[in-house]
């Protein structure tokens, strides 16, 4: 799952990005309201974390514009504003939750998980599957043929990406952007290493192989 973080404080942005990635989420970010509005539609995010006090375009305007474009993606407001009227305004104008700075990352993560679970239940996408592979996107439990498969964070993110795009060839660049969430040298072999690790856990020992290499292009989840 991908989270779009809109925050102008570099220290907080770096802290959030690092923590969310370590928790298994892909992260896109913007540092001001104008950038947030130009990137939101293309980000295809599952959740937005939005600061209210932003340069160029205020966070409250960003929230209004996001709701004009999209009524389903949950928005968690993260703000130093503590006045009750600010929280009431945000919740009445499209925010799903409001967390006041300074905050505990563990609390933020718990709120993120609740919002994503609620959103997934609403959209009926709390689970993904292909052949005998099944993933619970909330608990992140992965099974094949009914047997639990233990995946590390990056392996899980790649598995979920494949399951959301069955039959579609995914390039190394796409995988880098989705799993690592930022620009990365496309010539690096980290994707090949990650795919190899995932194959060993998902396909090894099974007659039907699901993760295939398209030489010179990328990888695809399909039944061969």
C-alpha positions as CSV (number, residue, x, y, z in Angstrom):
1,X,0.0,0.0,0.0
2,X,1.1,3.6,-0.7
3,X,0.9,6.6,1.5
4,X,1.2,10.2,0.3
5,X,2.8,12.5,2.9
6,X,2.4,16.2,2.5
7,X,4.7,18.0,5.0
8,X,6.9,21.1,4.7
9,X,9.1,20.3,7.7
10,X,12.0,18.3,6.4
11,X,12.8,16.7,9.7
12,X,9.2,15.4,10.2
13,X,9.0,14.4,6.5
14,X,12.2,12.4,6.7
15,X,11.0,10.8,10.0
16,X,7.6,9.8,8.6
17,X,9.0,8.5,5.3
18,X,11.6,6.4,7.1
19,X,9.2,5.0,9.6
20,X,6.4,4.2,7.1
21,X,8.8,2.5,4.8
22,X,10.2,0.4,7.6
23,X,6.6,-0.5,8.4
24,X,6.1,-1.8,4.9
25,X,4.5,1.1,3.0
26,X,5.6,2.7,-0.2
27,X,5.7,6.5,0.3
28,X,5.3,9.5,-2.0
29,X,5.7,13.0,-0.7
30,X,5.2,16.7,-1.3
31,X,6.6,19.7,0.5
32,X,4.0,22.3,-0.2
33,X,0.3,22.5,-1.1
34,X,0.9,23.3,-4.8
35,X,3.1,20.3,-5.2
36,X,0.6,18.1,-3.4
37,X,-2.3,19.1,-5.7
38,X,-0.2,18.5,-8.8
39,X,0.9,15.0,-7.6
40,X,-2.1,13.7,-5.8
41,X,-4.0,12.2,-8.8
42,X,-0.9,10.5,-10.2
43,X,0.2,9.1,-6.8
44,X,-2.6,6.5,-6.7
45,X,-2.2,6.5,-2.9
46,X,-4.2,4.5,-0.4
47,X,-4.0,7.1,2.3
48,X,-2.9,10.8,2.6
49,X,-1.1,12.3,5.6
50,X,-1.6,16.0,5.4
51,X,-0.2,18.9,7.3
52,X,-2.5,22.0,7.5
53,X,0.2,24.7,7.7
54,X,1.7,24.5,4.2
55,X,3.4,27.1,2.0
56,X,2.0,28.2,-1.4
57,X,-1.4,26.5,-0.9
58,X,-2.8,26.0,2.6
59,X,-3.5,22.5,3.8
60,X,-7.2,23.2,4.3
61,X,-7.4,24.2,0.6
62,X,-5.5,21.0,-0.3
63,X,-8.0,18.9,1.7
64,X,-11.0,20.6,-0.1
65,X,-9.4,20.0,-3.5
66,X,-8.6,16.4,-2.7
67,X,-12.2,15.7,-1.7
68,X,-13.4,17.3,-5.0
69,X,-11.2,14.8,-6.9
70,X,-11.6,11.8,-4.7
71,X,-14.1,10.9,-2.0
72,X,-12.7,7.6,-0.8
73,X,-9.0,7.9,-0.1
74,X,-8.7,8.4,3.7
75,X,-7.0,11.6,4.9
76,X,-5.2,11.9,8.2
77,X,-4.5,15.5,9.2
78,X,-1.2,16.0,11.0
79,X,-1.0,19.5,12.5
80,X,0.4,21.7,15.2
81,X,-3.0,23.4,15.3
82,X,-4.6,22.4,18.6
83,X,-7.8,24.5,18.6
84,X,-11.0,22.5,18.7
85,X,-12.5,24.5,15.9
86,X,-9.6,23.5,13.6
87,X,-10.2,19.8,14.3
88,X,-13.9,20.2,13.9
89,X,-13.5,22.1,10.6
90,X,-11.1,19.4,9.2
91,X,-13.4,16.5,10.2
92,X,-16.4,18.2,8.8
93,X,-14.7,19.0,5.5
94,X,-13.4,15.6,4.5
95,X,-10.6,14.5,6.9
96,X,-11.0,11.1,8.4
97,X,-8.8,11.6,11.5
98,X,-6.7,14.4,13.1
99,X,-3.5,14.0,15.0
100,X,-1.8,16.9,16.8
101,X,1.9,17.5,16.8
102,X,4.1,16.5,18.5
103,X,3.0,13.0,18.1
104,X,4.1,9.4,18.8
105,X,4.9,7.4,15.6
106,X,3.4,4.3,17.1
107,X,0.1,6.2,17.6
108,X,0.3,7.6,14.0
109,X,0.9,4.1,12.7
110,X,-2.0,2.7,14.6
111,X,-4.3,5.4,13.2
112,X,-3.0,4.7,9.7
113,X,-3.7,1.0,10.1
114,X,-7.2,1.6,11.3
115,X,-8.0,4.0,8.4
116,X,-6.6,1.6,5.8
117,X,-8.6,-1.3,7.3
118,X,-11.8,0.8,7.3
119,X,-11.1,1.9,3.7
120,X,-10.3,-1.6,2.5
121,X,-13.5,-3.0,4.1
122,X,-15.5,-0.2,2.4
123,X,-13.9,-1.0,-1.0
124,X,-14.1,-4.7,-0.5
125,X,-10.3,-5.2,-1.2
126,X,-9.2,-6.5,2.2
127,X,-7.7,-9.6,0.5
128,X,-5.8,-10.4,-2.8
129,X,-5.3,-13.7,-4.5
130,X,-3.9,-15.4,-7.5
131,X,-4.2,-19.2,-8.1
132,X,-3.5,-20.6,-4.6
133,X,-1.7,-17.6,-3.3
134,X,-3.7,-15.4,-0.9
135,X,-2.8,-12.2,1.0
136,X,-4.7,-10.4,3.7
137,X,-3.7,-6.8,3.1
138,X,-4.6,-5.7,6.6
139,X,-2.8,-8.4,8.6
140,X,-0.3,-9.0,5.8
141,X,-0.6,-12.7,6.2
142,X,0.5,-14.5,3.0
143,X,-0.4,-18.1,2.3
144,X,0.1,-20.5,-0.6
145,X,-2.0,-23.7,-0.8
146,X,-3.2,-22.9,2.7
147,X,0.3,-22.8,4.2
148,X,1.7,-19.6,5.7
149,X,4.6,-17.9,3.9
150,X,6.8,-15.6,6.0
151,X,7.9,-12.6,4.0
152,X,10.1,-9.7,5.0
153,X,8.8,-6.2,4.5
154,X,10.2,-5.6,1.0
155,X,9.2,-9.1,-0.1
156,X,5.6,-8.5,1.1
157,X,5.5,-5.2,-0.7
158,X,6.6,-6.8,-4.0
159,X,4.1,-9.7,-3.5
160,X,1.3,-7.3,-3.0
161,X,2.4,-5.3,-6.1
162,X,2.3,-8.4,-8.2
163,X,-1.1,-9.4,-6.9
164,X,-2.5,-6.0,-7.7
165,X,-1.2,-6.4,-11.3
166,X,-1.6,-10.0,-12.4
167,X,-0.6,-10.6,-16.0
168,X,1.0,-7.2,-16.3
169,X,4.7,-7.0,-17.0
170,X,6.3,-4.8,-14.3
171,X,9.6,-3.2,-15.2
172,X,12.5,-2.8,-12.8
173,X,11.9,0.9,-12.6
174,X,8.3,0.4,-11.7
175,X,9.2,-2.0,-9.0
176,X,11.9,0.3,-7.6
177,X,9.4,3.2,-7.4
178,X,6.7,1.1,-5.9
179,X,8.7,-0.9,-3.4
180,X,11.4,1.6,-2.5
181,X,9.2,4.6,-3.1
182,X,11.9,7.0,-4.4
183,X,14.4,7.4,-7.3
184,X,16.9,4.6,-7.5
185,X,19.5,3.7,-10.1
186,X,17.7,1.4,-12.5
187,X,20.9,-0.4,-13.2
188,X,21.2,-1.7,-9.7
189,X,20.5,-5.4,-9.1
190,X,18.3,-5.0,-5.9
191,X,15.2,-5.8,-7.9
192,X,16.7,-9.0,-9.2
193,X,17.8,-10.0,-5.7
194,X,14.4,-9.3,-4.2
195,X,12.5,-11.2,-6.9
196,X,14.9,-14.2,-6.4
197,X,14.2,-14.1,-2.7
198,X,10.4,-13.9,-3.2
199,X,10.5,-16.7,-5.8
200,X,12.3,-19.0,-3.3
201,X,9.5,-18.5,-0.8
202,X,6.5,-18.4,-3.1
203,X,7.3,-20.8,-6.0
204,X,10.0,-23.2,-4.7
205,X,8.5,-26.6,-4.1
206,X,5.4,-25.9,-6.1
207,X,4.7,-27.4,-9.6
208,X,3.0,-24.3,-10.8
209,X,5.4,-21.3,-11.0
210,X,3.9,-17.8,-10.8
211,X,6.7,-15.2,-11.0
212,X,8.3,-15.1,-14.4
213,X,11.1,-13.1,-16.0
214,X,10.4,-11.3,-19.3
215,X,14.0,-10.9,-20.5
216,X,15.0,-7.3,-21.1
217,X,11.7,-6.0,-19.8
218,X,10.9,-7.0,-16.2
219,X,8.7,-9.5,-14.3
220,X,5.2,-10.8,-14.4
221,X,2.8,-12.7,-12.2
222,X,1.1,-15.4,-14.3
223,X,0.4,-19.1,-14.5
224,X,2.7,-20.8,-17.0
